[in-house]
Amino acid sequence: MIKIANSNFKNISRHTVARDVLMYYAKDRDHVKEELAKAPGLICLTSNNWNSEHTNDEYICITTHWIDKDWKLQRES
């Protein structure tokens, strides 16, 4: 149905999606590590919990805040 609506649509497998998600995760993880290594001072961690009413799954998000060398507030989730 999507192919009819958009002729440029290309169907991809779940394996491709899983591979791409892991690749983006690794790339972003490395970026965060590099940024935090350059932080000149303290790093603050904030956590936020969320649970799904439908599946009873629980999630936690950790956000990191720090001031960079140019005195700008930075954050990564």
PDB file of N, H, CA, C and O in Angstrom:
ATOM      1  N   MET A   1       0.817  -1.171   0.000  1.00  0.00           N
ATOM      2  CA  MET A   1       0.000   0.000   0.000  1.00  0.00           C
ATOM      3  C   MET A   1       0.878   1.260   0.000  1.00  0.00           C
ATOM      4  O   MET A   1       0.579   2.225  -0.702  1.00  0.00           O
ATOM      5  N   ILE A   2       1.953   1.247   0.783  1.00  0.00           N
ATOM      6  H   ILE A   2       2.196   0.462   1.353  1.00  0.00           H
ATOM      7  CA  ILE A   2       2.829   2.414   0.817  1.00  0.00           C
ATOM      8  C   ILE A   2       3.518   2.590  -0.528  1.00  0.00           C
ATOM      9  O   ILE A   2       3.714   3.718  -0.982  1.00  0.00           O
ATOM     10  N   LYS A   3       3.884   1.494  -1.164  1.00  0.00           N
ATOM     11  H   LYS A   3       3.725   0.578  -0.795  1.00  0.00           H
ATOM     12  CA  LYS A   3       4.529   1.551  -2.477  1.00  0.00           C
ATOM     13  C   LYS A   3       3.625   2.239  -3.489  1.00  0.00           C
ATOM     14  O   LYS A   3       4.114   2.966  -4.354  1.00  0.00           O
ATOM     15  N   ILE A   4       2.307   2.024  -3.397  1.00  0.00           N
ATOM     16  H   ILE A   4       1.910   1.433  -2.694  1.00  0.00           H
ATOM     17  CA  ILE A   4       1.363   2.679  -4.304  1.00  0.00           C
ATOM     18  C   ILE A   4       1.321   4.180  -4.017  1.00  0.00           C
ATOM     19  O   ILE A   4       1.287   4.990  -4.944  1.00  0.00           O
ATOM     20  N   ALA A   5       1.323   4.552  -2.732  1.00  0.00           N
ATOM     21  H   ALA A   5       1.351   3.894  -1.980  1.00  0.00           H
ATOM     22  CA  ALA A   5       1.254   5.962  -2.362  1.00  0.00           C
ATOM     23  C   ALA A   5       2.547   6.699  -2.701  1.00  0.00           C
ATOM     24  O   ALA A   5       2.516   7.876  -3.060  1.00  0.00           O
ATOM     25  N   ASN A   6       3.686   6.010  -2.588  1.00  0.00           N
ATOM     26  H   ASN A   6       3.711   5.054  -2.296  1.00  0.00           H
ATOM     27  CA  ASN A   6       4.980   6.638  -2.849  1.00  0.00           C
ATOM     28  C   ASN A   6       5.833   5.652  -3.622  1.00  0.00           C
ATOM     29  O   ASN A   6       6.308   4.661  -3.069  1.00  0.00           O
ATOM     30  N   SER A   7       6.024   5.928  -4.902  1.00  0.00           N
ATOM     31  H   SER A   7       5.638   6.734  -5.351  1.00  0.00           H
ATOM     32  CA  SER A   7       6.769   4.993  -5.753  1.00  0.00           C
ATOM     33  C   SER A   7       8.244   4.904  -5.367  1.00  0.00           C
ATOM     34  O   SER A   7       8.923   3.964  -5.778  1.00  0.00           O
ATOM     35  N   ASN A   8       8.756   5.857  -4.588  1.00  0.00           N
ATOM     36  H   ASN A   8       8.204   6.620  -4.253  1.00  0.00           H
ATOM     37  CA  ASN A   8      10.155   5.835  -4.153  1.00  0.00           C
ATOM     38  C   ASN A   8      10.369   4.987  -2.905  1.00  0.00           C
ATOM     39  O   ASN A   8      11.507   4.789  -2.479  1.00  0.00           O
ATOM     40  N   PHE A   9       9.284   4.481  -2.312  1.00  0.00           N
ATOM     41  H   PHE A   9       8.359   4.642  -2.658  1.00  0.00           H
ATOM     42  CA  PHE A   9       9.397   3.682  -1.092  1.00  0.00           C
ATOM     43  C   PHE A   9      10.124   2.381  -1.380  1.00  0.00           C
ATOM     44  O   PHE A   9       9.835   1.683  -2.353  1.00  0.00           O
ATOM     45  N   LYS A  10      11.091   2.068  -0.496  1.00  0.00           N
ATOM     46  H   LYS A  10      11.326   2.634   0.294  1.00  0.00           H
ATOM     47  CA  LYS A  10      11.842   0.821  -0.632  1.00  0.00           C
ATOM     48  C   LYS A  10      11.652   0.019   0.647  1.00  0.00           C
ATOM     49  O   LYS A  10      11.979   0.498   1.733  1.00  0.00           O
ATOM     50  N   ASN A  11      11.137  -1.171   0.534  1.00  0.00           N
ATOM     51  H   ASN A  11      10.872  -1.561  -0.348  1.00  0.00           H
ATOM     52  CA  ASN A  11      10.917  -2.032   1.692  1.00  0.00           C
ATOM     53  C   ASN A  11      12.258  -2.576   2.179  1.00  0.00           C
ATOM     54  O   ASN A  11      13.079  -3.029   1.381  1.00  0.00           O
ATOM     55  N   ILE A  12      12.474  -2.528   3.502  1.00  0.00           N
ATOM     56  H   ILE A  12      11.807  -2.161   4.150  1.00  0.00           H
ATOM     57  CA  ILE A  12      13.717  -3.056   4.061  1.00  0.00           C
ATOM     58  C   ILE A  12      13.381  -4.110   5.114  1.00  0.00           C
ATOM     59  O   ILE A  12      12.301  -4.098   5.704  1.00  0.00           O
ATOM     60  N   SER A  13      14.310  -5.003   5.331  1.00  0.00           N
ATOM     61  H   SER A  13      15.188  -5.013   4.852  1.00  0.00           H
ATOM     62  CA  SER A  13      14.069  -6.108   6.266  1.00  0.00           C
ATOM     63  C   SER A  13      14.309  -5.661   7.707  1.00  0.00           C
ATOM     64  O   SER A  13      14.933  -4.630   7.961  1.00  0.00           O
ATOM     65  N   ARG A  14      13.797  -6.462   8.641  1.00  0.00           N
ATOM     66  H   ARG A  14      13.290  -7.299   8.434  1.00  0.00           H
ATOM     67  CA  ARG A  14      14.007  -6.153  10.051  1.00  0.00           C
ATOM     68  C   ARG A  14      15.471  -6.307  10.431  1.00  0.00           C
ATOM     69  O   ARG A  14      15.938  -5.664  11.371  1.00  0.00           O
ATOM     70  N   HIS A  15      16.198  -7.149   9.713  1.00  0.00           N
ATOM     71  H   HIS A  15      15.819  -7.671   8.949  1.00  0.00           H
ATOM     72  CA  HIS A  15      17.629  -7.314   9.978  1.00  0.00           C
ATOM     73  C   HIS A  15      18.390  -6.046   9.611  1.00  0.00           C
ATOM     74  O   HIS A  15      19.314  -5.641  10.316  1.00  0.00           O
ATOM     75  N   THR A  16      17.993  -5.422   8.500  1.00  0.00           N
ATOM     76  H   THR A  16      17.242  -5.751   7.928  1.00  0.00           H
ATOM     77  CA  THR A  16      18.618  -4.167   8.089  1.00  0.00           C
ATOM     78  C   THR A  16      18.335  -3.077   9.112  1.00  0.00           C
ATOM     79  O   THR A  16      19.228  -2.307   9.466  1.00  0.00           O
ATOM     80  N   VAL A  17      17.102  -3.012   9.583  1.00  0.00           N
ATOM     81  H   VAL A  17      16.377  -3.637   9.295  1.00  0.00           H
ATOM     82  CA  VAL A  17      16.740  -2.014  10.589  1.00  0.00           C
ATOM     83  C   VAL A  17      17.536  -2.245  11.877  1.00  0.00           C
ATOM     84  O   VAL A  17      18.073  -1.295  12.447  1.00  0.00           O
ATOM     85  N   ALA A  18      17.617  -3.483  12.334  1.00  0.00           N
ATOM     86  H   ALA A  18      17.180  -4.255  11.871  1.00  0.00           H
ATOM     87  CA  ALA A  18      18.360  -3.795  13.556  1.00  0.00           C
ATOM     88  C   ALA A  18      19.835  -3.429  13.400  1.00  0.00           C
ATOM     89  O   ALA A  18      20.427  -2.854  14.314  1.00  0.00           O
ATOM     90  N   ARG A  19      20.427  -3.752  12.266  1.00  0.00           N
ATOM     91  H   ARG A  19      19.946  -4.218  11.524  1.00  0.00           H
ATOM     92  CA  ARG A  19      21.830  -3.430  12.008  1.00  0.00           C
ATOM     93  C   ARG A  19      22.046  -1.919  12.020  1.00  0.00           C
ATOM     94  O   ARG A  19      23.006  -1.432  12.616  1.00  0.00           O
ATOM     95  N   ASP A  20      21.154  -1.181  11.363  1.00  0.00           N
ATOM     96  H   ASP A  20      20.374  -1.577  10.879  1.00  0.00           H
ATOM     97  CA  ASP A  20      21.281   0.270  11.299  1.00  0.00           C
ATOM     98  C   ASP A  20      21.111   0.926  12.660  1.00  0.00           C
ATOM     99  O   ASP A  20      21.829   1.871  12.987  1.00  0.00           O
ATOM    100  N   VAL A  21      20.163   0.433  13.461  1.00  0.00           N
ATOM    101  H   VAL A  21      19.579  -0.335  13.195  1.00  0.00           H
ATOM    102  CA  VAL A  21      19.955   0.985  14.806  1.00  0.00           C
ATOM    103  C   VAL A  21      21.202   0.777  15.647  1.00  0.00           C
ATOM    104  O   VAL A  21      21.635   1.698  16.339  1.00  0.00           O
ATOM    105  N   LEU A  22      21.789  -0.409  15.605  1.00  0.00           N
ATOM    106  H   LEU A  22      21.437  -1.158  15.043  1.00  0.00           H
ATOM    107  CA  LEU A  22      23.002  -0.675  16.371  1.00  0.00           C
ATOM    108  C   LEU A  22      24.169   0.177  15.882  1.00  0.00           C
ATOM    109  O   LEU A  22      24.991   0.619  16.685  1.00  0.00           O
ATOM    110  N   MET A  23      24.249   0.410  14.581  1.00  0.00           N
ATOM    111  H   MET A  23      23.582   0.051  13.929  1.00  0.00           H
ATOM    112  CA  MET A  23      25.310   1.248  14.026  1.00  0.00           C
ATOM    113  C   MET A  23      25.162   2.690  14.524  1.00  0.00           C
ATOM    114  O   MET A  23      26.140   3.309  14.944  1.00  0.00           O
ATOM    115  N   TYR A  24      23.926   3.226  14.476  1.00  0.00           N
ATOM    116  H   TYR A  24      23.131   2.723  14.136  1.00  0.00           H
ATOM    117  CA  TYR A  24      23.696   4.593  14.954  1.00  0.00           C
ATOM    118  C   TYR A  24      23.945   4.707  16.451  1.00  0.00           C
ATOM    119  O   TYR A  24      24.474   5.715  16.920  1.00  0.00           O
ATOM    120  N   TYR A  25      23.566   3.678  17.204  1.00  0.00           N
ATOM    121  H   TYR A  25      23.137   2.859  16.823  1.00  0.00           H
ATOM    122  CA  TYR A  25      23.821   3.670  18.637  1.00  0.00           C
ATOM    123  C   TYR A  25      25.323   3.742  18.913  1.00  0.00           C
ATOM    124  O   TYR A  25      25.764   4.554  19.726  1.00  0.00           O
ATOM    125  N   ALA A  26      26.106   2.904  18.246  1.00  0.00           N
ATOM    126  H   ALA A  26      25.748   2.245  17.585  1.00  0.00           H
ATOM    127  CA  ALA A  26      27.552   2.873  18.466  1.00  0.00           C
ATOM    128  C   ALA A  26      28.184   4.213  18.083  1.00  0.00           C
ATOM    129  O   ALA A  26      29.066   4.713  18.781  1.00  0.00           O
ATOM    130  N   LYS A  27      27.731   4.782  16.984  1.00  0.00           N
ATOM    131  H   LYS A  27      27.014   4.377  16.417  1.00  0.00           H
ATOM    132  CA  LYS A  27      28.263   6.070  16.527  1.00  0.00           C
ATOM    133  C   LYS A  27      27.938   7.166  17.542  1.00  0.00           C
ATOM    134  O   LYS A  27      28.810   7.965  17.884  1.00  0.00           O
ATOM    135  N   ASP A  28      26.706   7.213  18.022  1.00  0.00           N
ATOM    136  H   ASP A  28      25.998   6.564  17.744  1.00  0.00           H
ATOM    137  CA  ASP A  28      26.303   8.227  18.981  1.00  0.00           C
ATOM    138  C   ASP A  28      26.995   8.016  20.321  1.00  0.00           C
ATOM    139  O   ASP A  28      27.386   8.983  20.975  1.00  0.00           O
ATOM    140  N   ARG A  29      27.152   6.758  20.734  1.00  0.00           N
ATOM    141  H   ARG A  29      26.835   5.973  20.202  1.00  0.00           H
ATOM    142  CA  ARG A  29      27.854   6.448  21.979  1.00  0.00           C
ATOM    143  C   ARG A  29      29.287   6.970  21.922  1.00  0.00           C
ATOM    144  O   ARG A  29      29.769   7.568  22.884  1.00  0.00           O
ATOM    145  N   ASP A  30      29.964   6.750  20.809  1.00  0.00           N
ATOM    146  H   ASP A  30      29.573   6.264  20.027  1.00  0.00           H
ATOM    147  CA  ASP A  30      31.340   7.223  20.659  1.00  0.00           C
ATOM    148  C   ASP A  30      31.403   8.748  20.686  1.00  0.00           C
ATOM    149  O   ASP A  30      32.326   9.328  21.256  1.00  0.00           O
ATOM    150  N   HIS A  31      30.411   9.392  20.063  1.00  0.00           N
ATOM    151  H   HIS A  31      29.661   8.921  19.599  1.00  0.00           H
ATOM    152  CA  HIS A  31      30.348  10.860  20.060  1.00  0.00           C
ATOM    153  C   HIS A  31      30.179  11.383  21.485  1.00  0.00           C
ATOM    154  O   HIS A  31      30.851  12.337  21.877  1.00  0.00           O
ATOM    155  N   VAL A  32      29.302  10.775  22.248  1.00  0.00           N
ATOM    156  H   VAL A  32      28.756  10.000  21.930  1.00  0.00           H
ATOM    157  CA  VAL A  32      29.068  11.194  23.635  1.00  0.00           C
ATOM    158  C   VAL A  32      30.341  11.010  24.458  1.00  0.00           C
ATOM    159  O   VAL A  32      30.695  11.883  25.250  1.00  0.00           O
ATOM    160  N   LYS A  33      31.024   9.897  24.281  1.00  0.00           N
ATOM    161  H   LYS A  33      30.736   9.188  23.638  1.00  0.00           H
ATOM    162  CA  LYS A  33      32.268   9.663  25.014  1.00  0.00           C
ATOM    163  C   LYS A  33      33.305  10.741  24.698  1.00  0.00           C
ATOM    164  O   LYS A  33      33.981  11.237  25.599  1.00  0.00           O
ATOM    165  N   GLU A  34      33.429  11.099  23.432  1.00  0.00           N
ATOM    166  H   GLU A  34      32.880  10.696  22.700  1.00  0.00           H
ATOM    167  CA  GLU A  34      34.388  12.136  23.034  1.00  0.00           C
ATOM    168  C   GLU A  34      34.027  13.481  23.645  1.00  0.00           C
ATOM    169  O   GLU A  34      34.903  14.191  24.139  1.00  0.00           O
ATOM    170  N   GLU A  35      32.753  13.838  23.618  1.00  0.00           N
ATOM    171  H   GLU A  35      32.041  13.261  23.217  1.00  0.00           H
ATOM    172  CA  GLU A  35      32.312  15.119  24.176  1.00  0.00           C
ATOM    173  C   GLU A  35      32.535  15.165  25.687  1.00  0.00           C
ATOM    174  O   GLU A  35      33.004  16.176  26.208  1.00  0.00           O
ATOM    175  N   LEU A  36      32.208  14.095  26.388  1.00  0.00           N
ATOM    176  H   LEU A  36      31.827  13.273  25.965  1.00  0.00           H
ATOM    177  CA  LEU A  36      32.383  14.081  27.836  1.00  0.00           C
ATOM    178  C   LEU A  36      33.856  14.098  28.230  1.00  0.00           C
ATOM    179  O   LEU A  36      34.207  14.650  29.273  1.00  0.00           O
ATOM    180  N   ALA A  37      34.713  13.507  27.420  1.00  0.00           N
ATOM    181  H   ALA A  37      34.427  13.058  26.573  1.00  0.00           H
ATOM    182  CA  ALA A  37      36.145  13.523  27.712  1.00  0.00           C
ATOM    183  C   ALA A  37      36.704  14.942  27.637  1.00  0.00           C
ATOM    184  O   ALA A  37      37.696  15.258  28.295  1.00  0.00           O
ATOM    185  N   LYS A  38      36.063  15.801  26.829  1.00  0.00           N
ATOM    186  H   LYS A  38      35.257  15.545  26.295  1.00  0.00           H
ATOM    187  CA  LYS A  38      36.512  17.190  26.685  1.00  0.00           C
ATOM    188  C   LYS A  38      35.907  18.114  27.734  1.00  0.00           C
ATOM    189  O   LYS A  38      36.288  19.282  27.805  1.00  0.00           O
ATOM    190  N   ALA A  39      34.981  17.627  28.546  1.00  0.00           N
ATOM    191  H   ALA A  39      34.672  16.678  28.488  1.00  0.00           H
ATOM    192  CA  ALA A  39      34.329  18.477  29.552  1.00  0.00           C
ATOM    193  C   ALA A  39      35.370  18.922  30.582  1.00  0.00           C
ATOM    194  O   ALA A  39      36.036  18.083  31.189  1.00  0.00           O
ATOM    195  N   PRO A  40      35.516  20.237  30.783  1.00  0.00           N
ATOM    196  CA  PRO A  40      36.563  20.721  31.687  1.00  0.00           C
ATOM    197  C   PRO A  40      36.218  20.617  33.172  1.00  0.00           C
ATOM    198  O   PRO A  40      37.099  20.758  34.020  1.00  0.00           O
ATOM    199  N   GLY A  41      34.962  20.374  33.493  1.00  0.00           N
ATOM    200  H   GLY A  41      34.246  20.258  32.804  1.00  0.00           H
ATOM    201  CA  GLY A  41      34.574  20.350  34.903  1.00  0.00           C
ATOM    202  C   GLY A  41      33.666  19.187  35.231  1.00  0.00           C
ATOM    203  O   GLY A  41      33.803  18.089  34.691  1.00  0.00           O
ATOM    204  N   LEU A  42      32.738  19.453  36.126  1.00  0.00           N
ATOM    205  H   LEU A  42      32.626  20.344  36.564  1.00  0.00           H
ATOM    206  CA  LEU A  42      31.825  18.430  36.595  1.00  0.00           C
ATOM    207  C   LEU A  42      30.774  18.072  35.551  1.00  0.00           C
ATOM    208  O   LEU A  42      30.439  18.877  34.682  1.00  0.00           O
ATOM    209  N   ILE A  43      30.268  16.865  35.653  1.00  0.00           N
ATOM    210  H   ILE A  43      30.540  16.210  36.359  1.00  0.00           H
ATOM    211  CA  ILE A  43      29.202  16.372  34.781  1.00  0.00           C
ATOM    212  C   ILE A  43      28.030  16.010  35.683  1.00  0.00           C
ATOM    213  O   ILE A  43      28.202  15.285  36.663  1.00  0.00           O
ATOM    214  N   CYS A  44      26.830  16.513  35.357  1.00  0.00           N
ATOM    215  H   CYS A  44      26.691  17.102  34.560  1.00  0.00           H
ATOM    216  CA  CYS A  44      25.637  16.222  36.146  1.00  0.00           C
ATOM    217  C   CYS A  44      24.766  15.228  35.392  1.00  0.00           C
ATOM    218  O   CYS A  44      24.559  15.365  34.186  1.00  0.00           O
ATOM    219  N   LEU A  45      24.260  14.233  36.099  1.00  0.00           N
ATOM    220  H   LEU A  45      24.428  14.122  37.079  1.00  0.00           H
ATOM    221  CA  LEU A  45      23.379  13.227  35.516  1.00  0.00           C
ATOM    222  C   LEU A  45      21.972  13.398  36.080  1.00  0.00           C
ATOM    223  O   LEU A  45      21.792  13.569  37.286  1.00  0.00           O
ATOM    224  N   THR A  46      20.984  13.351  35.200  1.00  0.00           N
ATOM    225  H   THR A  46      21.131  13.212  34.220  1.00  0.00           H
ATOM    226  CA  THR A  46      19.589  13.421  35.587  1.00  0.00           C
ATOM    227  C   THR A  46      18.887  12.206  35.019  1.00  0.00           C
ATOM    228  O   THR A  46      19.100  11.857  33.858  1.00  0.00           O
ATOM    229  N   SER A  47      18.054  11.553  35.815  1.00  0.00           N
ATOM    230  H   SER A  47      17.881  11.836  36.758  1.00  0.00           H
ATOM    231  CA  SER A  47      17.338  10.387  35.313  1.00  0.00           C
ATOM    232  C   SER A  47      15.843  10.671  35.275  1.00  0.00           C
ATOM    233  O   SER A  47      15.320  11.456  36.066  1.00  0.00           O
ATOM    234  N   ASN A  48      15.176  10.019  34.344  1.00  0.00           N
ATOM    235  H   ASN A  48      15.602   9.381  33.702  1.00  0.00           H
ATOM    236  CA  ASN A  48      13.739  10.149  34.188  1.00  0.00           C
ATOM    237  C   ASN A  48      13.183   8.752  33.918  1.00  0.00           C
ATOM    238  O   ASN A  48      13.652   8.062  33.013  1.00  0.00           O
ATOM    239  N   ASN A  49      12.196   8.338  34.690  1.00  0.00           N
ATOM    240  H   ASN A  49      11.815   8.899  35.425  1.00  0.00           H
ATOM    241  CA  ASN A  49      11.586   7.020  34.516  1.00  0.00           C
ATOM    242  C   ASN A  49      10.267   7.144  33.769  1.00  0.00           C
ATOM    243  O   ASN A  49       9.551   8.135  33.912  1.00  0.00           O
ATOM    244  N   TRP A  50       9.956   6.139  32.978  1.00  0.00           N
ATOM    245  H   TRP A  50      10.538   5.334  32.862  1.00  0.00           H
ATOM    246  CA  TRP A  50       8.701   6.102  32.241  1.00  0.00           C
ATOM    247  C   TRP A  50       8.262   4.656  32.139  1.00  0.00           C
ATOM    248  O   TRP A  50       9.084   3.772  31.902  1.00  0.00           O
ATOM    249  N   ASN A  51       6.977   4.407  32.315  1.00  0.00           N
ATOM    250  H   ASN A  51       6.309   5.126  32.508  1.00  0.00           H
ATOM    251  CA  ASN A  51       6.486   3.042  32.125  1.00  0.00           C
ATOM    252  C   ASN A  51       5.271   3.068  31.205  1.00  0.00           C
ATOM    253  O   ASN A  51       4.470   4.003  31.225  1.00  0.00           O
ATOM    254  N   SER A  52       5.159   2.035  30.415  1.00  0.00           N
ATOM    255  H   SER A  52       5.809   1.276  30.399  1.00  0.00           H
ATOM    256  CA  SER A  52       4.064   1.892  29.467  1.00  0.00           C
ATOM    257  C   SER A  52       2.861   1.277  30.164  1.00  0.00           C
ATOM    258  O   SER A  52       2.980   0.250  30.833  1.00  0.00           O
ATOM    259  N   GLU A  53       1.712   1.901  30.009  1.00  0.00           N
ATOM    260  H   GLU A  53       1.615   2.735  29.466  1.00  0.00           H
ATOM    261  CA  GLU A  53       0.491   1.374  30.609  1.00  0.00           C
ATOM    262  C   GLU A  53       0.034   0.091  29.921  1.00  0.00           C
ATOM    263  O   GLU A  53      -0.628  -0.744  30.539  1.00  0.00           O
ATOM    264  N   HIS A  54       0.382  -0.068  28.650  1.00  0.00           N
ATOM    265  H   HIS A  54       0.920   0.610  28.148  1.00  0.00           H
ATOM    266  CA  HIS A  54      -0.126  -1.186  27.862  1.00  0.00           C
ATOM    267  C   HIS A  54       0.703  -2.460  28.009  1.00  0.00           C
ATOM    268  O   HIS A  54       0.162  -3.566  27.984  1.00  0.00           O
ATOM    269  N   THR A  55       2.008  -2.302  28.162  1.00  0.00           N
ATOM    270  H   THR A  55       2.448  -1.404  28.182  1.00  0.00           H
ATOM    271  CA  THR A  55       2.869  -3.496  28.193  1.00  0.00           C
ATOM    272  C   THR A  55       3.556  -3.710  29.530  1.00  0.00           C
ATOM    273  O   THR A  55       4.213  -4.731  29.729  1.00  0.00           O
ATOM    274  N   ASN A  56       3.415  -2.771  30.441  1.00  0.00           N
ATOM    275  H   ASN A  56       2.881  -1.942  30.279  1.00  0.00           H
ATOM    276  CA  ASN A  56       4.086  -2.816  31.744  1.00  0.00           C
ATOM    277  C   ASN A  56       5.604  -2.781  31.626  1.00  0.00           C
ATOM    278  O   ASN A  56       6.306  -3.177  32.557  1.00  0.00           O
ATOM    279  N   ASP A  57       6.117  -2.313  30.491  1.00  0.00           N
ATOM    280  H   ASP A  57       5.547  -1.991  29.735  1.00  0.00           H
ATOM    281  CA  ASP A  57       7.561  -2.133  30.340  1.00  0.00           C
ATOM    282  C   ASP A  57       7.966  -0.835  31.028  1.00  0.00           C
ATOM    283  O   ASP A  57       7.208   0.135  31.035  1.00  0.00           O
ATOM    284  N   GLU A  58       9.160  -0.822  31.602  1.00  0.00           N
ATOM    285  H   GLU A  58       9.776  -1.609  31.595  1.00  0.00           H
ATOM    286  CA  GLU A  58       9.667   0.370  32.263  1.00  0.00           C
ATOM    287  C   GLU A  58      10.950   0.813  31.574  1.00  0.00           C
ATOM    288  O   GLU A  58      11.762  -0.015  31.161  1.00  0.00           O
ATOM    289  N   TYR A  59      11.126   2.117  31.455  1.00  0.00           N
ATOM    290  H   TYR A  59      10.466   2.790  31.791  1.00  0.00           H
ATOM    291  CA  TYR A  59      12.281   2.698  30.777  1.00  0.00           C
ATOM    292  C   TYR A  59      12.901   3.754  31.667  1.00  0.00           C
ATOM    293  O   TYR A  59      12.218   4.379  32.478  1.00  0.00           O
ATOM    294  N   ILE A  60      14.199   3.950  31.510  1.00  0.00           N
ATOM    295  H   ILE A  60      14.754   3.442  30.851  1.00  0.00           H
ATOM    296  CA  ILE A  60      14.883   5.024  32.196  1.00  0.00           C
ATOM    297  C   ILE A  60      15.710   5.778  31.162  1.00  0.00           C
ATOM    298  O   ILE A  60      16.369   5.177  30.313  1.00  0.00           O
ATOM    299  N   CYS A  61      15.664   7.084  31.246  1.00  0.00           N
ATOM    300  H   CYS A  61      15.129   7.573  31.935  1.00  0.00           H
ATOM    301  CA  CYS A  61      16.455   7.932  30.359  1.00  0.00           C
ATOM    302  C   CYS A  61      17.422   8.711  31.235  1.00  0.00           C
ATOM    303  O   CYS A  61      17.015   9.324  32.222  1.00  0.00           O
ATOM    304  N   ILE A  62      18.669   8.689  30.885  1.00  0.00           N
ATOM    305  H   ILE A  62      19.000   8.191  30.083  1.00  0.00           H
ATOM    306  CA  ILE A  62      19.675   9.443  31.636  1.00  0.00           C
ATOM    307  C   ILE A  62      20.168  10.574  30.745  1.00  0.00           C
ATOM    308  O   ILE A  62      20.615  10.349  29.620  1.00  0.00           O
ATOM    309  N   THR A  63      20.078  11.785  31.264  1.00  0.00           N
ATOM    310  H   THR A  63      19.714  11.968  32.177  1.00  0.00           H
ATOM    311  CA  THR A  63      20.533  12.965  30.540  1.00  0.00           C
ATOM    312  C   THR A  63      21.755  13.519  31.250  1.00  0.00           C
ATOM    313  O   THR A  63      21.774  13.634  32.476  1.00  0.00           O
ATOM    314  N   THR A  64      22.760  13.856  30.484  1.00  0.00           N
ATOM    315  H   THR A  64      22.744  13.763  29.489  1.00  0.00           H
ATOM    316  CA  THR A  64      24.007  14.390  31.007  1.00  0.00           C
ATOM    317  C   THR A  64      24.092  15.867  30.673  1.00  0.00           C
ATOM    318  O   THR A  64      23.871  16.254  29.525  1.00  0.00           O
ATOM    319  N   HIS A  65      24.412  16.709  31.669  1.00  0.00           N
ATOM    320  H   HIS A  65      24.591  16.394  32.601  1.00  0.00           H
ATOM    321  CA  HIS A  65      24.594  18.145  31.472  1.00  0.00           C
ATOM    322  C   HIS A  65      26.000  18.531  31.903  1.00  0.00           C
ATOM    323  O   HIS A  65      26.513  18.022  32.900  1.00  0.00           O
ATOM    324  N   TRP A  66      26.617  19.428  31.153  1.00  0.00           N
ATOM    325  H   TRP A  66      26.200  19.841  30.343  1.00  0.00           H
ATOM    326  CA  TRP A  66      27.912  19.960  31.533  1.00  0.00           C
ATOM    327  C   TRP A  66      28.135  21.290  30.838  1.00  0.00           C
ATOM    328  O   TRP A  66      27.457  21.613  29.863  1.00  0.00           O
ATOM    329  N   ILE A  67      29.085  22.056  31.343  1.00  0.00           N
ATOM    330  H   ILE A  67      29.635  21.794  32.135  1.00  0.00           H
ATOM    331  CA  ILE A  67      29.464  23.337  30.748  1.00  0.00           C
ATOM    332  C   ILE A  67      30.752  23.107  29.958  1.00  0.00           C
ATOM    333  O   ILE A  67      31.732  22.595  30.498  1.00  0.00           O
ATOM    334  N   ASP A  68      30.746  23.489  28.669  1.00  0.00           N
ATOM    335  H   ASP A  68      29.949  23.905  28.230  1.00  0.00           H
ATOM    336  CA  ASP A  68      31.938  23.274  27.852  1.00  0.00           C
ATOM    337  C   ASP A  68      32.961  24.396  28.069  1.00  0.00           C
ATOM    338  O   ASP A  68      32.740  25.309  28.864  1.00  0.00           O
ATOM    339  N   LYS A  69      34.073  24.310  27.353  1.00  0.00           N
ATOM    340  H   LYS A  69      34.253  23.568  26.707  1.00  0.00           H
ATOM    341  CA  LYS A  69      35.159  25.277  27.539  1.00  0.00           C
ATOM    342  C   LYS A  69      34.755  26.695  27.145  1.00  0.00           C
ATOM    343  O   LYS A  69      35.396  27.656  27.572  1.00  0.00           O
ATOM    344  N   ASP A  70      33.699  26.843  26.335  1.00  0.00           N
ATOM    345  H   ASP A  70      33.178  26.063  25.988  1.00  0.00           H
ATOM    346  CA  ASP A  70      33.199  28.158  25.938  1.00  0.00           C
ATOM    347  C   ASP A  70      32.058  28.637  26.824  1.00  0.00           C
ATOM    348  O   ASP A  70      31.373  29.601  26.481  1.00  0.00           O
ATOM    349  N   TRP A  71      31.845  27.979  27.953  1.00  0.00           N
ATOM    350  H   TRP A  71      32.402  27.196  28.231  1.00  0.00           H
ATOM    351  CA  TRP A  71      30.802  28.297  28.925  1.00  0.00           C
ATOM    352  C   TRP A  71      29.404  28.153  28.348  1.00  0.00           C
ATOM    353  O   TRP A  71      28.507  28.924  28.693  1.00  0.00           O
ATOM    354  N   LYS A  72      29.212  27.183  27.483  1.00  0.00           N
ATOM    355  H   LYS A  72      29.940  26.558  27.203  1.00  0.00           H
ATOM    356  CA  LYS A  72      27.888  26.884  26.933  1.00  0.00           C
ATOM    357  C   LYS A  72      27.383  25.591  27.548  1.00  0.00           C
ATOM    358  O   LYS A  72      28.121  24.612  27.662  1.00  0.00           O
ATOM    359  N   LEU A  73      26.112  25.599  27.942  1.00  0.00           N
ATOM    360  H   LEU A  73      25.513  26.394  27.849  1.00  0.00           H
ATOM    361  CA  LEU A  73      25.501  24.397  28.508  1.00  0.00           C
ATOM    362  C   LEU A  73      25.328  23.345  27.419  1.00  0.00           C
ATOM    363  O   LEU A  73      24.756  23.623  26.365  1.00  0.00           O
ATOM    364  N   GLN A  74      25.818  22.149  27.675  1.00  0.00           N
ATOM    365  H   GLN A  74      26.282  21.924  28.532  1.00  0.00           H
ATOM    366  CA  GLN A  74      25.712  21.040  26.744  1.00  0.00           C
ATOM    367  C   GLN A  74      24.880  19.952  27.403  1.00  0.00           C
ATOM    368  O   GLN A  74      24.815  19.864  28.629  1.00  0.00           O
ATOM    369  N   ARG A  75      24.241  19.119  26.576  1.00  0.00           N
ATOM    370  H   ARG A  75      24.293  19.191  25.580  1.00  0.00           H
ATOM    371  CA  ARG A  75      23.507  17.984  27.141  1.00  0.00           C
ATOM    372  C   ARG A  75      23.423  16.862  26.123  1.00  0.00           C
ATOM    373  O   ARG A  75      23.394  17.096  24.915  1.00  0.00           O
ATOM    374  N   GLU A  76      23.383  15.656  26.626  1.00  0.00           N
ATOM    375  H   GLU A  76      23.407  15.466  27.607  1.00  0.00           H
ATOM    376  CA  GLU A  76      23.230  14.442  25.816  1.00  0.00           C
ATOM    377  C   GLU A  76      22.253  13.547  26.542  1.00  0.00           C
ATOM    378  O   GLU A  76      22.305  13.409  27.764  1.00  0.00           O
ATOM    379  N   SER A  77      21.357  12.936  25.775  1.00  0.00           N
ATOM    380  H   SER A  77      21.315  13.048  24.783  1.00  0.00           H
ATOM    381  CA  SER A  77      20.398  11.981  26.362  1.00  0.00           C
ATOM    382  C   SER A  77      20.696  10.596  25.868  1.00  0.00           C
ATOM    383  O   SER A  77      20.006   9.647  26.241  1.00  0.00           O
TER     384      SER A  77
END
